[in-house]
Amino acid sequence: MTESKLLYHQQRRDKKGKTFIKFRVPKPQLPFEHMEVDIKYIWVHGIRRMAYLLSVIDIKTRAILGWMLQHSIRKNDVVSLVRAIAACYCLPLKVNVRSDNGAQRPAAAV
C-alpha cells in the first residue's frame, strides 16, 4: 500500500519550540480530590445505533467510580450519576471535576 501510495499521508508538525502545559495536570494527594468525566461513543451493532458511555474516574486511584450507558445523555443524567457516586463513596466537601471539553460538553455541563 505504501508503494502504491494508497495510505493517507499525514503531515508531521515540527515539535521544536513548542511549549507544553506543565501545570494543568492535577496531582492529587488523596483519593476523590480530582475526578474526570468523559463521554465515549460506542457503536452497538445489534441495533445499528450509537450509544454513549459516560464514565467518572478518580485521578489518584485511576478507578472508575461510576458509569452510564445510554442512547442519549443529558445534564440530568450527569447530575444523577454524580449523586449516585456521592451516595456510594465518602467524598470530601470539595471535589474538582474535570472534563476534556469535547463536543458533547455543553450538553453535559453541570
C-alpha positions as CSV (number, residue, x, y, z in Angstrom):
1,M,0.0,0.0,0.0
2,T,2.9,2.4,0.7
3,E,4.5,1.6,-2.7
4,S,1.2,2.3,-4.4
5,K,0.7,5.5,-2.3
6,L,-2.7,4.3,-1.1
7,L,-2.1,5.3,2.5
8,Y,-3.3,8.7,3.8
9,H,-0.2,10.8,4.4
10,Q,-0.3,12.9,7.5
11,Q,1.9,16.0,7.6
12,R,4.2,15.9,10.6
13,R,4.5,19.1,12.5
14,D,7.8,20.2,14.0
15,K,7.7,19.8,17.8
16,K,10.7,22.0,18.3
17,G,9.9,25.3,20.0
18,K,6.5,24.0,21.2
19,T,5.6,24.9,24.8
20,F,3.6,22.3,26.6
21,I,1.4,23.0,29.5
22,K,3.1,21.6,32.6
23,F,0.8,22.7,35.5
24,R,-2.6,21.7,34.2
25,V,-2.3,18.1,35.2
26,P,-3.6,17.7,38.7
27,K,-1.5,15.8,41.2
28,P,-4.0,14.8,43.9
29,Q,-2.6,13.8,47.3
30,L,-5.7,11.8,48.4
31,P,-8.4,9.9,46.5
32,F,-11.5,11.7,45.4
33,E,-9.8,15.1,45.3
34,H,-9.9,15.2,41.5
35,M,-12.4,13.3,39.2
36,E,-12.7,13.3,35.5
37,V,-15.9,12.9,33.4
38,D,-15.8,11.7,29.8
39,I,-18.3,10.5,27.2
40,K,-17.3,8.0,24.6
41,Y,-19.3,7.0,21.5
42,I,-19.9,3.2,21.1
43,W,-21.4,1.6,18.1
44,V,-24.0,-1.1,19.0
45,H,-24.0,-3.5,16.1
46,G,-27.2,-5.4,17.0
47,I,-29.4,-2.3,16.9
48,R,-27.2,-0.4,14.4
49,R,-27.2,2.7,16.6
50,M,-24.7,4.8,18.6
51,A,-24.7,4.7,22.4
52,Y,-22.9,7.0,24.8
53,L,-20.8,5.8,27.7
54,L,-20.4,8.3,30.5
55,S,-17.7,7.4,32.9
56,V,-16.3,9.1,36.0
57,I,-12.8,8.2,37.1
58,D,-10.8,9.1,40.2
59,I,-7.4,10.5,39.1
60,K,-5.5,9.4,42.2
61,T,-6.5,5.7,42.2
62,R,-7.4,5.5,38.4
63,A,-10.6,3.7,39.4
64,I,-13.9,4.0,37.6
65,L,-16.3,5.4,40.2
66,G,-19.4,5.1,38.1
67,W,-20.6,4.8,34.5
68,M,-23.7,5.0,32.5
69,L,-24.5,3.6,29.0
70,Q,-27.5,5.1,27.2
71,H,-28.6,6.3,23.8
72,S,-28.6,9.9,25.0
73,I,-27.0,11.6,27.9
74,R,-28.4,14.8,29.2
75,K,-27.4,17.2,32.0
76,N,-29.8,15.4,34.4
77,D,-28.1,12.1,33.7
78,V,-24.7,13.5,34.7
79,V,-26.1,15.0,37.9
80,S,-27.8,11.7,38.8
81,L,-24.6,9.8,38.2
82,V,-22.5,12.2,40.4
83,R,-25.2,11.9,43.1
84,A,-25.1,8.1,43.0
85,I,-21.3,8.2,43.3
86,A,-21.6,10.6,46.3
87,A,-24.1,8.1,47.9
88,C,-21.7,5.2,47.4
89,Y,-18.4,6.8,48.5
90,C,-17.5,9.1,51.3
91,L,-16.5,12.2,49.3
92,P,-14.7,15.2,50.7
93,L,-16.5,18.6,50.9
94,K,-14.7,19.9,47.9
95,V,-14.1,17.8,44.7
96,N,-12.7,19.1,41.5
97,V,-14.5,17.6,38.5
98,R,-12.8,18.0,35.1
99,S,-13.8,17.0,31.5
100,D,-11.9,17.1,28.2
101,N,-14.3,19.8,26.9
102,G,-15.3,17.6,24.0
103,A,-18.1,18.3,21.5
104,Q,-20.7,16.9,23.9
105,R,-19.6,19.1,26.9
106,P,-22.3,21.8,26.6
107,A,-25.0,19.1,27.0
108,A,-23.2,17.5,30.0
109,A,-22.2,20.7,31.8
110,V,-23.3,20.9,35.4
